């Protein structure tokens, strides 16, 4: 059986150790740097907020913190979701509208650290 990491990388599903080792070797061969590239310019201020600190009624199912994801292994250390404040506030407004109808939001992912983004 095969696990697909991307359109380019195929990992045999033999063992988690060999899967992790294969990903690390593939990242080295593909030239992934250990940190984000340095960019210059004018950027929007970073205002990351933890979603459940703003609205605890939003449910989280952060699968990348478990082995229940396409990589079959956790890639996050904790099941937490962070968003830029304007996006988090928009989700909260949507969640409040859904609550009136008896529904709510289930969030599967949020901001990804650069190191995790490079894995995908």
N, C-alpha and C positions, 0 to 999 in steps of 0.2 A: 504494500500500500504506500502511496506517496502523499506527502503534505506539500502544498504549494505555498511558498512564502511570497512570491511575486510572479509575474509572467516570465521572469528570467531564471529564477532559482528554484530548483526542485530538491527537496530533502527526503531521503528515505526515512520511513517512520520506524527505524530499528530501535533506537533508544533516545531518551532525552539528552543524555550526555553527548552523543554523537551529533544530534541535531543542533545543539548549542555550539559545539565545536565547529560544525560545518558553517553555521551562520557567521561565526567570528572570522573564520578563514575567508569566507566569501566577501565579507565587509572589507577585510584587508586587501584582497585582490581587486575589489572595485574602487579602492582608493578613498574610503571614508575616513575623513579626518577625525581626530579625537574631540574636537570642539567645533562650534558653529563658525562659519566664515565671518570675518570682520567686514562689516558694511559701514559705509559712510552715507550721510544724508540726514534729512529731517524726518524723524519718525514720531509716530503717535506715542504718547506717554503710556508706559506699562501700568495697567491697573487691574491686575488679576485678582479675582475674588473667589472664595470657595462657595460653590453654589448652595450647599445646604446651610451655610451660615447666614445666607440671605433669605432663603425660604426652605425651612425644614420639611415641608410637605412634599417637595419634589423627591421622588424615589431614585436611587442610584442602582445600577447593575453594571459595575465597571468590570467587564469580563477580562480586560487586559491585566487585572490584578489577580486573576485566577488562571487555571489551566484550561478553562472552558472558553477557548478562543481558537482562531485558525492556526496559531503557532503551537498549540498544545502545551504552552508553558506561560507562567506569569511574566509580564514585561514591566509591570508597575509594582512598586513595593507596597503601596497602599491603595485602597479603593476610594479615591477622592476625585472630585471633578472641579476644575478651576476654569473660569471663563473671564474674558475682559468684561468689565462692569456693564457697558452698554448692552452687550449680548446677554449677560445674566439677567439684567432688568427686563429685557424683551421676553426671555423665557418665563420669567415670573409673571409678567402680564398675561402671557398665553396660558400659563398654568392656572391663574386666577379665573380666567374665562372658562377654562375646562372644568374647574371645580363647581361652577354654577350648574353645569350639566351632569355632575356626578362623576367626572373623570379627572385624571391628573397625568402629569408627565413622568416618564421613566427615561432617565438619561443613561446612555451606554458609554459615553466618553466625553472628554472636554479638551482642554489645552494639553498638548503633548510636549514633554520636554524634547529638546532637539535630539538628544541621544536616542530616544525611543523612536522619534520620527525617522531617523536614519535607518532603523531596523526594517522599516516597511518600505 
